[in-house]
């Protein structure tokens, strides 16, 4: 597999006027002009077909042509226009995006804002080493005029002051900012916003101590509730396993009696329905694209074990005028138009027999949702997609079918463990917790999640079979991942949920 340095040298040679026939490119699919990750490749002499309906991806190494019909192009000189990207990051969640942009030939800088946990600082500092240039966000902000022409991509909602300063100074910024941060982290503000448009959460009550909550449960013995701490890790959210509401109520009482923490929490009524996440992309307030994800959060097969951010998911496009969009994010369109909002807007909801129930929204890159979408369904280069969202030229170009993702993790994270995989699965991997040392890719040991495996299929089952094949090809110490994503023998089965959405006319 060619190294990043080798791929970057190839782009440099092309920019100096070498021909594709001289340096070799693995695959070029021609449109009116060639694009490489948002970089325009314009031939001086035309020897390519005028337009091919298949994709616009360029991957270095090898020959030129469409799948099944390779064509070597010799004698054309191309001029490369690179883009520059800055990735402010809190926990390196956007590392995989930054790596892909560098592979597409762009200049990329990681700008971590740092952590407060001194015990993990050494491991945190390893992430991205040997792969991408890194500078502290404070240094990049101080020298920001140097990056005046760059696209700044916020991978999560953090560093709000810096984000808003860049926006005020007319930098190109995608993601983050005060609105997105408020929607994710200020639940009262979020609920007040969606309530204006008729979206309501399941009935909930907040508590500061367990005794009051137990008295509340005694007064509502036939209602099942979910325990949600105001602050904490994903695994601290607790759902009863009992199917009968009365039994689930008793189960929650026992759970509360076992807790030692005195931090505030919410008891939210458990709803019987089908949960999903619906997302719409906006450009200057106008909806341009929508997709849905069906994710599973339990770490172990059969929906056992702790809750995590996402164990695996399936992504697929849906029409903006679909019932799923119009009864969720679609209700909020007037505000986004008024804001002239550019970016992502989502809603995590349950579609139930007694209505639509709202859970949360975060207005940011979602994991695994966006790696899944970009790696499996997006037919444009990543850099081109980011650029077009900001300059207003974005036109959705996503494949039909299903993207599947599978989170791969270590039960006991450790630094320095070697990650091995064959070349043919490399383009399907999205990395989180890695650094390069010589020719070896290693775990940093900061996260338990190491990477996401991604694959495409025309059905949920074939997508899962493909992603499982890729996951099995990746090797590292203490490797773990779910293997049952295409099954129906567990409560949150995406296959069964998709069948339900189709039957109810939502998609």
N, C-alpha and C positions, 0 to 999 in steps of 0.2 A: 504494500500500500504506500503510495507516495506521501511523503511528509508534508506538513503545512508549508514548510520553507520551500520545498520543491514546487508545490502548487503556486505559491506566491511568486517564485522566480519565473514560472511559465507566464503568468499574467504580466510581469515586468517585461519579459521578452516580447510579448505581443504588443505592449505599449510602445516599444521601440521600433515597431514596424516589421517584426518577423511575421512570416506567414503561418497560418494554421498548419499547413502541410509540413513546415519546418519543425514545429514544436509539439504538435499532436494535441488533440482534444478528444475526450472520450465520447461526448455526444453533444451535438448541436441540433436543435429543432428550429427551423427557420420560420420567422414571421415576416412582416414587411421589412424589418431589419432585425438583426440578431441582438438579443439581450443576454447579458451575463450578470444576473443578480442586480439588475437595475443599471448595469453598465452597458452602454450602447456599442455594439460591434458593427460598424458600417463598412461594407466591402467597397474598395475602390473600383474593382471590376466585378461585375455581377456574374457569379458562376453557381449561385444557389437557386433552388426553386423559390418562387415568389412567396408562397404562404403554405404552411402545413398546419392543419387544424389541431394537431397534437401539441401540447405544451411548449414551453419556452425555457426549459431548464438547460443549463450548461454545466457540465461536470468535467473537470480536467482529466486528462490521461486517455490516450487511445485514438479512436477514429471518430468520424463525423457521420451523423445520419439519424434517421428515425428508427424506432424499434423494428427489427426485422428487415430493414432496408438501409444498410450502412452505406455511407457515401463519403469518400475522402475528398476533401477540398484542398486543392493546391493552387498557389499562385495569387491568392487574394490577400491584401494587406488590410488590417483592421486597426482602428484607433480606439483605445480604451478610455472611458471616462469612469474613474473610480468614484465611489462615495465614501464618506467618513461617518462612522457611528461611534457614539459614546454611550456606554451602558452603566449609568448609576445603579448600584445594586446593594441591597442590604445583606442578602444571604446567598448570592450567586444563583438565584433561581433562573436568571436569564443566560447562564453560561452557554447552554446549548444553542440558543439563538445567536449569540456572539460568535461562537465557533463556526456556525453555518455561514454567517456573513463574511467571515474571514476566508472561508473556503471558496466563496463566490468571488473573491478578489478584492474585497473592500478593506479599508483601514479601520480597525476596531480597537477601542480602548475600554477596558473594564475600569469602573470607578467605584470601588467598594466604600461604603460609609463606615464600616467597622462595627464591632460588637462590644458589649459590656462584660461578657463572661470571660474573665481572664483565664479560666481553666481550659478554654477551647480556642484561645487566640492563636496558638501555634498551628492548629489544624485548619482553622479558618484562613490563615495566611497562606496555606499551601494551595488552596483552590485556584485553578487557572494558571499556576506557575508552569513555565515552559510551553504554554499554549498560546497565550494572548498577552499583550502589554497591559500592565496594571498601574494605576495611580490612585491614591486616595481621593475620594470625592472632593474633599476640602481643597486639595491642590489643583484639581481640574477646574473647580469653580473659580479659584483665584486667577487662573490662567485661561479663563473661558473664552476670551476673544480669539485665542488660538483655534478654538473649535466653533467659530461663528458659522461656518458653512456645514457643520456636522448635523446629523440627525441624532437627537438625544432620546434614547429609548428607556423608559422606566419599566423595569421588569415586575415590580410590585408597588404597593402604595407605601411609600416611605419618603423621607427627606422632602417634605412638602414645601418648606420655605425655599429651598434651592430650586425646586420645580417651578414655583410661581415666579421667582425672580427671573429665571430664564424666559418664561412666557412673557413677562412684562417687558423684557429687553428684546423681544421678537426673535428669539432662537426657535429652531424647529424642534418641538417636543412632542413625543408620542407617549401617552399614558401618564399615570400619576396625577398629582395636583390636588388642590383642596377639595374639589367636588368628589373625585374618586375616593379620596381618603375618608371623607365624611360618610359616603355611602357604605363603605366597608366597616369603619371603626366606630361610628356614632349611630348606634342602633335606633335611638329615639328619633334622630333626624331622618334616618332612612325610612322608618315606619311612618313618620308624619308625611313624608314626601309621597310614598306609594298610596297612602290612605286617601289622598286627594283624588286619586283615580280609581278608587274602589278596590284596591288590593289590600287584603287584610291577612295578618298572620293567624295561625290557630290561637285560640284563647290562651293567655299566658298570665302567670302571676310571679312577681319577684319577691325574693325572701333574703333576709340577712342572717337568719339562724334556722337551724334544723327543727327546733321545737315548733315554731310557727308553721313550718311546712308540713309537719306531721299532723298538726291539728287540721290543716287545710285538707289533707288527704283523707282524714277521718270523716270530714264533712262531705266529701265527694267520693264515696267508696266504689262507685261503678264507672269511674272515668280513669283512663290510662294517661299517664304523663311521661314526658321525656325530661331528663335532668340536664340543664345546660349551665355550666359555670359562666359568670360574667367574664372571667379571664382564665387562661390556662391552655393546656395542650388539647389537640384534637381528641386524644384517647380519654380525656376526662368527661366528655359528653357521654351520657349514659342512656341507653334505650332498654326498656324491659324486653325480655325474651318471651314472656307469656302472651299468647294470642288473645285470651279472654281479658276484657278490660278490668274486671274485678281482681283477677289473679295478678295482672300487671300492676295494679295499684298497691297490692300487698308487697309485691317484689320491690317496688320503689321505696316503700317504707323501710324495708330491711336494708336497702342500699343507703338511705339517708342515715340510719342508725349506725352504719359502719364507718361513716366519714369522720375524719378528724378536722379537716379544714373548716374555717369559719368564714370564708370569703363569700360574697353575695352570689346568688344563683337564681335561675328562672326555672319554673316548672311549666312546660308547654304541653297542651293537650295533644295526644297522639292522634293523627288523622289517618283514616283508611283511604288510600288512594295511590296514585302513581306519581312518583317523584321524578323530576328532571330539571335540567338547566337549559334555558332558552337564551340565546344571545343574538343581538343585532349590532351591526357595525354602522356607524354614522359618519358622514362627511358633511361638515358645515350644517349639521342639524337634519340632514336628509338620510333616511335609512337606505342602505345600499346592499345589505347582505344579511342573512340569518342562518344560524345553524343550531342544532340541538346536541346535547351530550347526555348519555346514560352512563353514570359512573357507579362504582361500588367502592365503599369506604373501608370495609373490614379487611384486615390484613391477611387472614387465613381462609383457605378454601371452605366453602359451605357457609360463608358469612360468619365465621368464627373469629375470635381474637379481638384485639383493640381496633378502634377506629383510627384511620389515618387520613391524610389529605385526600388521596385517591389511590386505590389499589390497582384499578384498571378502569378503562372507559371505552365507549364507542362514540364517534362523532359522525354526523351526517348533516347535509344541508337541508334546509326547509324553506319554502316560499315565505316572503315577508307577509303576504296576505293569508297565510295559513292560520287556522284557528289557534294553534299553539302560540304563535306570535301575538295575534290580535287580543288574546285573553290574558296575556302576561306583559311583556315589554311593550307591546303595541299600545297599551293603555297610556303609556308614559310619553308617547311621541310628542305631544304638544310642548312639553318642557324642553326636550332636546332640540326641537326646532327653534324655540325662543332663545336658547343658549347658543345656538349655532355650534353645537357640540360635535367634535371629531374624536372618534375613539370607539370603545366597546361599551355596551350597556347590556346587562344580563338580569335575569331573575331566576332564582332557585325556587321552584314552586311544586306543589302537589295538585294535580288535577284529580278531583274526587267527585263522588256522586252528589255531595252537598256544596259544590262550588270549587273555586280555585283558591288555594291557600298559599300565601307568600311566606317564604323563609328568610331569604337574604339576597343581597346583591353586592358586588364588589368592584365593578367597573375597571377591571385590570386583566392582565394576562392570567389565564387560569391554567392550573396544572392538575391533570394532564391534558386538559382540553385543547390548548393552543399548540403545544408541540404535536399532538395528534392531528389537528387540523392542518397545520402547515407542512408537516412531514408526509402526510398520507393523501390529502385531498387537494391542496393548493397546487395549481399548475403553473403559476408564475414564480420566478425566483423570490426569495424572501426579501432581499433588499429592495426589489422593485415594488413589492407589496407595501412595505413600510413607507417608501417614498411617495407612492401614489396616494396613500391615505392622507398624507400631509399636504400634497400639492393639489388635491381635489380631483385627480384623474382616475381614482380607483374604480375599476370595474371588476366585479366578482368573476373569478375564473377557477372554479373548484369542481372536482370530479364528482359524478354521482357515485353511489356506493357508500361504503363504510370505512372509516379509519378506526383501527383498534390500537390501544396502548396498554402497556403492562409495566407497572413500577417494579424495579428490581432493587433489592435492598439487602443490608447486612443486619442480622439480628443483634450483633454486637459490633458496632462500627469500630474500625481500626485504620490507622493511616498506613500507607505504603504497600497495600496489597495490590498485586498486579492484576490488571483487567485484560483479558485476552478475547479476541473475537476475529473471525475470518473477514476478509475484505468485503465479501458480498453482502454482509449485514450492516456494514458501517454506516451507510446512508440512512438506515432506519433507527439509529440510536440518538437519543437526546441525553446529554451528560449534565449532571449536577455536581457531583462530589469528586472531582478528578484533578490531577495535575500530571505533567509529563516530566519524566526524568530519563534523559537519554532517549532511547527508542521505546521505553516502556511507559504505558499509561497506568497510573496508580490511583488508589483511593486516598482521599484526604482524611477521611475519618471524622468529618465534622457532622455530616448527616448520616442517618441510617439509609436513606434512599441514595443510590449511587447513580442510577440512570433510568431512562424510560425506553423500552423497546416499542417500536411502532411498525405497523404494517397495514396494507390495504386489502379489502375484499369486496366482492359484489353483494355479499350477504354478511350478516353478523357472524355466522358460523365460519365462513371461509376467511373472514378478516381475523377472527380469533385463531384459527389454525395457523395462519401465516405469522401472526405476532408471536405465538407460542414457539414456532420453529425458530424465529430469530432469538427469542429469549433463551432458548435452550442452547444456542450457539455461543452465548456470552458466558465466560467463565471468570469468576473471582471468588475469593475465600468467603465462606459463610453466605454464599449466594442464596437468595430466597425470592419467591414471587408466586402469585396465584396461578393455578393451572386450570381453573374451572369456568373461565369467563364465558364460554359458549354454551354452558349448560343451563338447565332449568330446575335443578334440584335445590335451589337456595332462594330465600325470600326476595332478594333484590335483583334477580336474574334480568339482565338487560334484554334478552331475547323475549321474555314474557312481557316486559314493560313496553317494548316496541310493538308487539302484537296488540297490546291494550290501546296504545295511542292510535294505531291504525283503525282498530275496531270502533273507537269513540270519535273518529273523524278529526283528530287534532293534527295529523300530518298526512 
